Amino acid sequence: MTTIVENRQKFYVPLAKTGSLYRRNRYDILAEILATCEERSRTQSWLLTHLRLSTSSGKNCIRFLIDAKLLEDKPNGSSLTYYTTTAKGNRALRKYKNLTTKYFRPP
């Protein structure tokens, strides 16, 4: 399950279940990235490690979010780039949360 924090209350995004394993779809992963970068700016390596993403899929998701202006990259003084959720990304995350909790509640 994916945890997203809103107004200091956690809610859980239901994940598709196949067999005994939970699988995330692309939208779940995008929401996880937005939620994580909403709480605090994160580096690409932190996101890939803690969200358990492969390098290629993680980079593709981050690039998609940046191109959609849902995530912004802020270069640091060092070689690291930090990612932060934009206001548009926050609105998209809230809409995603409302959709998943309204129509796809776990039984």
C-alpha positions in Angstrom: 0.0 0.0 0.0 1.1 3.5 -0.7 0.8 6.1 2.0 0.1 9.7 1.2 -0.2 12.3 3.9 -2.8 15.0 3.6 -3.5 17.5 6.4 -1.4 15.4 8.7 -3.7 12.4 8.2 -2.6 9.4 6.3 -4.6 7.6 3.7 -3.7 4.6 1.8 -3.9 4.2 -2.0 -5.1 0.7 -2.8 -2.8 -1.2 -5.1 -3.8 -3.8 -7.6 -3.3 -7.3 -6.2 -2.0 -10.1 -8.4 -1.6 -13.4 -6.8 0.1 -12.8 -3.4 2.0 -9.8 -4.5 0.9 -6.2 -4.7 1.8 -4.4 -8.0 1.9 -0.7 -8.5 0.7 0.8 -11.8 2.2 3.9 -13.4 -0.2 6.2 -11.7 0.5 4.7 -8.3 4.2 5.3 -8.9 3.7 8.9 -10.1 1.5 9.6 -7.0 4.2 8.1 -4.7 6.9 10.4 -6.2 4.6 13.5 -5.9 3.7 12.6 -2.3 7.3 12.0 -1.3 8.6 15.2 -2.9 5.7 17.2 -1.4 6.9 16.4 2.1 10.5 17.2 1.4 12.8 17.8 -1.6 14.4 14.6 -2.6 17.2 13.5 -4.9 16.8 11.1 -7.8 18.9 8.4 -6.1 16.8 8.7 -2.9 13.6 8.4 -4.8 14.8 5.4 -6.8 16.1 3.6 -3.7 13.2 4.3 -1.2 10.4 3.8 -3.8 12.1 0.7 -5.2 12.2 1.9 -8.8 14.5 0.7 -11.5 16.7 3.4 -12.9 15.1 3.5 -16.3 11.4 3.6 -15.1 12.3 6.0 -12.3 14.0 8.5 -14.7 11.1 8.2 -17.1 8.5 8.9 -14.4 10.5 11.9 -13.0 10.9 13.3 -16.6 7.2 12.8 -17.2 6.3 14.7 -14.0 8.8 17.5 -14.8 7.5 17.9 -18.4 3.9 18.0 -17.0 5.0 20.7 -14.6 3.9 18.6 -11.6 7.5 18.3 -10.3 10.3 20.8 -10.5 14.0 20.2 -10.3 16.2 22.5 -8.2 19.9 22.2 -8.7 21.9 22.3 -5.5 25.3 24.0 -5.2 26.8 20.5 -5.6 26.2 18.1 -8.4 22.9 16.9 -6.8 19.5 17.9 -8.1 16.6 18.0 -5.7 13.0 17.5 -6.8 10.0 19.2 -5.3 6.2 18.9 -6.0 4.7 22.0 -7.6 1.4 23.6 -6.7 0.0 22.0 -9.9 1.4 18.6 -8.7 -0.2 19.1 -5.3 -3.6 19.6 -7.0 -3.1 16.6 -9.2 -2.2 14.5 -6.1 -5.3 15.6 -4.3 -7.5 14.7 -7.3 -5.8 11.3 -7.6 -6.4 10.7 -3.8 -10.1 11.7 -4.2 -10.6 9.4 -7.2 -8.9 6.4 -5.6 -10.6 6.8 -2.2 -14.1 7.5 -3.7 -14.2 4.7 -6.3 -11.5 2.2 -5.4 -11.8 1.6 -1.7 -10.6 -1.8 -0.5 -13.5 -4.2 0.3 
